[in-house]
Amino acid sequence: MNKSLVVIDTKVAHYQSLLGGVNPDTEIVIIPTEVDGVEYLTQQTASRIHLVSHGSPGCLYLGNSELNLGNIVTYASQLRTWKVKELVIYGCRVASGEIGEEFINQLHQLTGALIAASSTVMGNSAKGGNWELEVTRGEVNASIAFSPEVAQAYTGILETIVVDILGDEEDGVSLGDAINRANSLPGRDMIFFDESLNGGTITLAVGETLTITDDLTIEGLGADMITIDGNGADVFEINDGLEDNTISVAIANISIVNGNTSIDNQEELTLIESIVSSNRTGIFSSGTLSILDSEIDRNIATGIGINGGTLSLTNSTLSNTTGPTGTGIDSIDATLTITNSTISNSHNGITSNSGTVNLTDSNVINNRFIGITSSAGEVSIANSNVSNNRFNGIFSSGTLSLENSTVLNTIRNNPNVPATGIFNSGTLNLENSRVSGTQGTGIFSRDAVNVTNSTVSGNTGVGIFSRDTISLISSTVSGNSNGGIDSSGTLSLINSTVSGNTAETGGGIAIGIDGRLSVINSTITQNQAEEGQGSGIAAVNAENIEIANSIIAGNVFTDIDFVEGENVFTSLGGNLIGLGNATEVFTGDRDQVAVEDPKLGVLEDNGGPTSTHLPLVDSPAIDTGINDLASSDRDQRGIPRITNSRVDIGAVEFTAEEVSDNIGSDADDTIEGSDGNDTLQGLAGNDSLTVSDGNDSLQGASGDDTLIGGTGDDTLNGGNGVNILVGDSGNDTLISGIGNDNLTGGTGDDTLNGGNGVNILLGDSGNDTLISGIGEDNLTGGTGDDSLNGGGARDVLLGGPGNDTLIGGIGNDNLRGGRGMDRFQFNSVGDGRDNIADFDPMEDLITVFSSGFGGDLLPGVLPEEGFMAVSRFRDLDDSFSLGFVYATETGRLAYIDTMNPAVAMQIPLTAIATLRDQPELAASNIMIV
């Protein structure tokens, strides 16, 4: 075998230019960067190998590994299997000095190969290089593999610079020495760290900055193995000083800490698998910045600052920017591309001024003020989560687009300032997305809002507020506590559902002065106006309202009213209308008026991207609309319209496949399922629905029903009456309706959801999740490790035996953990003052979400300085400005945060709980998350 092989490591700069000078009879193999180069070479077979890689005395850099005197014994068994007769090594100075000579000797002994190597710099002569192989072992042919023309034209060198000391001693190469050497050599250079520096810290001299002026790669030993301490100064400056030239720098596998700015980049920088922590500014860039698989953590003013240029953040985390107004990413006139990354626990997550933000597969969570801020730019969010931020989830004054994304649980800034999930002053496009759980308004917009296949639900303020244009297509607005939609602009609903919202006036939709509304094939039901008018739709001096093929019925009190001004409602026909002073105009073709019960199922997943109300089998909405008015050939779920001869009224088309023998009548029915997966549906009577095995679905309607699950994973929906739901065994889901229901989970890991009434929820055995509804509910976890979540009223939560989590939520709730190690969780400082009956300091914890309590406390066990015990609150020292205050005589626990100079951000002393029997509470009993 006389096969020759040229093996080239991909880290060699411009290696492609060498390939054209290789003899056509010689095979070429490239070593990828992600593999162990020695193992890769072991797989190759050739009599003569030309090995082209970076080197240093006694060391070869191959793929993601090194071969050197320290580890050559580790690779001995593999090296002995090499069948090579001649090994020609092109790495710079590999054979230099005693270390280099010994390395060549051992490599010769282990492989048995004849060897030629260099003790000088290999490569371009202008950089001090040559192509001479001065050191040999045996009678080896030392001619190079490349033609003279290609070798002479090669612009790089194969030298690596090795840092072997932590300080600036005369004997050795410091990091500063290495960078100065690299700057002096034209072309890309590589800096490595000697393995003897593992676990070491390089501390820069006071005021010292490492300036990089040429193409360079710095390869560390690992972010947890080599640290550069800036000692309060800027650590790296990347700038060649030439406006018409851009240098390229890569830094990998290091930690940079305690600098003023860890890296000031004015060129092109790639940061890989590194940590940037505890600097005033993590990274500042006015050039091109790429960050991969890295952590930017606990910097003070800014994690990453961008002024012009671009940022690409991939597979990375940016967290805990600690300054009072610290921002994760702060950019001006820049393009940000963030992929599979998390930005969390800063004052502001992302701030973009006049730039572009592209967020994909990422999280912006738990920030103390605003998740994402964009001024006069564009923001595109896909497959991402913006949640548990304070004040605003997203604040945008440009174009904002969300697709397959969520904006969840945006928390009040302080007890007197409501939050906003999305505050938008430009065009907002929401597709296949959800805005839910805001302690305030879900969407507040001053410009156009386009919502498609999306959900706006469970916000304590209005779901959507706009004075401009709102378009809802195949979307659901539900369960908002200050109205579903409030509009004085132009509002259009097509194939959409507005359900379960409450407000003083216009529970579902309020149309204000000069407002216009168009409703086509939509369902507006189960909303409530507390003042009694316009629970479905209320017009207040509106200009024009047109309704077609829609259900506006089944709301609490009246359904459709003009509260002020004239009756501007117009019927285009095919409507199902309940009660109200605007009903007189509904005399069009196929209109049905004074329908108090539209006979709809509960709001749930009936297929499609959003929850809907499926018409029951005897609903007057079925096959009674006007075909020519149908807004689309699909309903809200995406199912074809007009399955029979005539379109259904409302957002959902009832199909023949949804009819079953297991559907009751208006009488009192008893329906029993069979073996397998059953769907049972009661109607208007007081029904009894029972199943055995299988994963079954049981749905009550308007009567007082009893639903009993079986051995499978069942779903039980109570409907509108006073119901009893029992899950039995299996992991069941029990959903209460409007009435006062009694829910029992059974033996599995169950989920129980309270509805609008005053409900009793019992998890029974298993690890259950109990979620209160709007009313004053009683939640008992039973045995197991349960999670109990209070709603917006005064609830009673009893954990029972097991390690339970009790979350009172909004309102003054009564909590008892029971036996076990329990957690009493507080999400926001303004949620109310809960009574805890049995807090045991030896076992239990109080868990607090930092983002809901000002965000100035870092995650972990509360430090001692964050806790103050006094006899009564009046004894509190004015110097205590951040943390928890416990009044030992009364058992009351309060929180204060007045350290922030911004008055709007301050939280006065606010009681959050009273602990019965005044247990001895300490900082160690409080956990910040």
Residue, then its C-alpha position, 0 to 999 in steps of 0.5 A: m500500500n503506497k497511498s498518500l493522504v493530506v489531512i487538514d484541520t478546518k481551523v487552519a485559516h484559508y486552508q481551501s487555498l492549499l487544496g489546489g496544489v495537492n497532487p491529484d493522486t493524493e487523497i484529501v481528508i478534512i478534520p471537522t471542528e467538532v470531532d476528536g482529531v486523534e480518533y478521527l486520524t485513527q480511522q484513516t489508512a495510508s502509508r504517508i500522511h501529511l498532517v496540516s494543523h495548527g501547532s505549538p512546541g510539543c502540541l498538535y491541535l486537531g478538531n476539538s482536541e489536542l495531542n501533546l506530551g501531557n496526554i499522548v499516553t492516553y492516546a497510546s493505544q490508538l497511536r499504536t494502531w496507525k499503519v502510517k510509514e511516513l508522517v509529515i507534520y506541518g504545525c508551527r514549531v511542533a518540534s521546537g525545544e526540548i518539549g518539541e523534541e521529546f514529543i516527536n520522539q514519543l510519537h515516533q516510538l508509538t506509531g513506528a512512523l518516520i517523521a518530519a516536522s518543523s521547529t520554526v513557523m510554517g507558512n507565509s514568509a512575510k509573516g516569518g514563516n517557511w516550508e522547511l521541515e528541519v526535524t526528522r526521525g528516520e530516513v523520511n522524505a521531507s518534501i511537502a505535499f503542495s506545489p511551490e506556487v501554491a505554497q508561496a501564495y499561501t497567506g497564512i501561517l500554521e502557528t498557534i500562540v499558547v498562553d502558559i502563565l496567568g500573570d505577567e512574569e518574564d518567564g512565559v507567555s501571558l494573555g497580553d503577550a499572546i494578543n500582542r504577538a497575534n496583532s503583529l502577525p498579518g492574517r488570522d492567528m490562534i491563541f490557546f491556553d496551556e492545560s497547566l492553567n486549568g481552573g486559573t484566573i487571569t487578573l488584568a492590571v488596573g486600567e489594562t485593556l486587551t486590544i485586538t487589531d487583527d483576525l484572531t481566534i482565542e480558544g479557552l480551556g472551558a468556561d469553568m476552567i479559565t477566567i479573565d478578571g477585568n479588575g474594573a476595566d474594559v477587558f477586550e477591545i476589538n478594533d483595527g482602527l480602519e474604517d474600510n476594513t473589518i477584522s474577524v475575531a472568535i472567542a470560545n470557552i472562557s469566562i470574562v468577569n468583573g470588568n467595566t465592559s467585558i468586550d467592546n466590539q467594533e468589528e466582527l465577533t463570535l463568542i462561543e460556549s463562554i460566560v460573561s458575568s459580573n461586569r458593569t456592561g456585559i458586551f457592547s458592540s457596534g459591529t457584527l456580534s454572534i453569540l452561541d451556547s453562552e451565558i450572559d449573567r449578573n451584569i449590572a447596567t446592560g447584558i448586551g448593548i448594541n449600537g448599529g450593526t447586528l446581534s445573533l444570539t443562539n442557544s444562549t441565556l441572558s439573565n439577572t442584569t442587576g441594576p435598578t434599570g438594568t436591561g438584558i439587551d439594549s439596542i439602537d438602530a440594530t438588527l437582533t436575531i434571537t433563536n432558542s435563547t432565554i432573556s430573563n430576570s432583568h429590569n427590561g428584557i429587550t429594548s430596541n430603538s429604531g431597529t428590528v427584533n426577530l425572536t424565534d423559539s425563545n423565552v423572555i420571562n420574569n423581567r422586572f419591568i417590561g419584557i420587550t420594548s420596541s420604539a419605531g421598529e419592527v418586532s417578529i416573534a415566532n414559537s416563543n414565550v413572553s411571560n411573567n414580566r411586569f407592567n408590559g409584556i411587550f411595548s411596541s410603537g412599530t409593527l409587531s407580529l406574533e405567530n404561534s407564541t404566548v404572552l402570559n401572566t404579565i404582572r402589575n407594576n405595583p398594587n395601583v398600576p395595572a399591567t398590559g400584556i401588549f401595549n402597541s402604538g403600531t400595527l399588531n398582527l397576532e396569529n395562532s397565539r395567546v395573550s392571557g393572565t395579565q393583571g390588567t389589559g390583555i392588548f392595548s392598541r393605538d393602531a390597527v389590531n389583526v387577530t387570527n386563530s388566537t386567544v385573548s383570555g383570563n386578563t383582569g382588565v379588558g381583553i382588547f382595547s383600541r380606538d383604531t381598527i380591530s379585526l378578529i378572525s377565527s379567534t376567541v376572547s374569553g374570561n376577561s374581567n373588565g370586558g372582552i373588547d372595548s372599541s371606539g374605532t372599527l371592529s370586525l368579528i368573523n368566525s369568532t367567539v366572545s364568551g365569559n367576560t365581565a364588565e360594568t357595561g358591555g361585558g362582551i363588547a363595548i362600542g364607544i363614541d363613533g365606533r363601528l362594529s361588524v359581526i359575521n358568523s360569530t358567537i357572543t355568549q355567557n358574558q356579564a354586564e354588572e350594571g345589567q345592560g349590554s352583557g353581550i354588546a353595549a353601544v354607547n353613542a356608537e355610529n353603526i353596528e351590523i350583525a349577520n349569522s351570529i349568536i348574541a344570546g345566553n348572556v347574563f342579564t340582557d344581551i344587546d343594548f344601546v346604552e347611550g345614543e340611538n339604536v344603531f344596530t342593523s340586522l343583515g339576517g340569520n341571527l339568534i338574539g336574546l334580550g335587550n333594548a336593541t332587539e327591535v331591529f332584528t326583524g330580518d330574514r331568518d332572525q330569531v329573537a328573545v332566545e334566552d338559551p341558545k343551547l350551546g356546549v361549554l367553552e372548550d377544545n372542540g378542535g381547531p386552534t381556539s376554544t369554542h362553544l359547540p351547538l348542542v344537538d337541539s340548538p336553534a342555531i343549527d341549519t338556520g343561517i343565511n348561506d349568502l352571508a357566510s363569512s367563509d367556507r370554514d368555521q372557527r375551527g377550520i371545519p367546512r361550513i354548510t354541512n347540510s343545506r343551510v349554514d349554522i348561526g354562530a362561529v361553529e358549524f355542527t356536523a353530522e359526525e358530532v351526533s351520537d346515541n349518547i346525547g340526551s333530551d330536554a328531559d331528565d336523562t340517565i346515560e351510561g357509556s359502554d366499553g371504550n372511549d365514549t362521548l356523553q352529552g346531556l341537554a336541558g334536563n337534570d341528567s345523570l351521565t356515567v361511564s366505565d373504562g376508556n378515556d371518556s368525555l362527559q358534558g352536562a348542559s343547562g340542568d343540574d347534572t351528575l357526571i361520574g367518570g370511570t377508570g380511564d382519563d376522562t373529561l367532565n364538563g358540568g355546564n350551566g346548572v348545579n352539578i356534581l362531577v366525580g372523576d373516579s380513577g384515571n387522570d381526569t379533567l373536571i370543569s365547572g360551569i356557571g352554577n355552584d358545583n361539587l367536583t371530586g377528582g378520584t384516585g388519579d392525578d387530576t385537574l379540577n377547574g372551578g367556573n363562575g359559581v361558588n364551587i367545592l373542589l376535592g382532589d382526593s388521592g393522587n397529585d392533583t391540580l385544583i384551580s379556582g374560578i371567579g366565585e368564592d371556592n373551597l379547594t381541598g387537595g386530599t392525599g398526594d402532592d397537590s397544587l391549589n390555585g385560588g382565583g379572584a375571590r375569597d377562597v379557602l384552600l386546604g392542602g391535606p396530607g402530602n407536600d402541597t403548593l397553595i397559591g391564594g391568588i387575588g383576594n384575601d384567602n384562607l390557606r391551610g397546608g395540612r401534613g407535609m412540607d408545603r409551599f405557600q406561594f405569592n405571585s404578586v405583592g398586590d394580590g391580597r392578604d391571605n391567612i395561613a392557618d398552620f405554617d410550620p417553620m421546620e417544614d414549610l416555605i413561603t415562595v415569592f415570585s421576584s418579578g411580582f415583588g419589584g424584581d429587586l430580590l435575586p432568586g434563592v433563599l432570602p438573604e438575612e439582610g432581606f428580612m426584618a422581624v419587629s413586634r409591630f409594623r409601627d416599630l419598623d426602622d426607616s432604614f429598612s427599604l427592601g425585603f420582608v417585615y414580620a410582625t411577631e405579635t400579630g403574625r402579619l407578614a409584609y413586603i417593602d421595596t422603596m430602594n428604587p429612586a423611581v417613585a413609580m417603581q416603589i412598593p410601600l409596606t404592603a401586608i401579604a399574609t397573616l400567620r396564625d399562632q405567630p410562628e417563629l419566622a426567619a429569612s430561611n423560610i422564604m424562597i425567591v423564584 
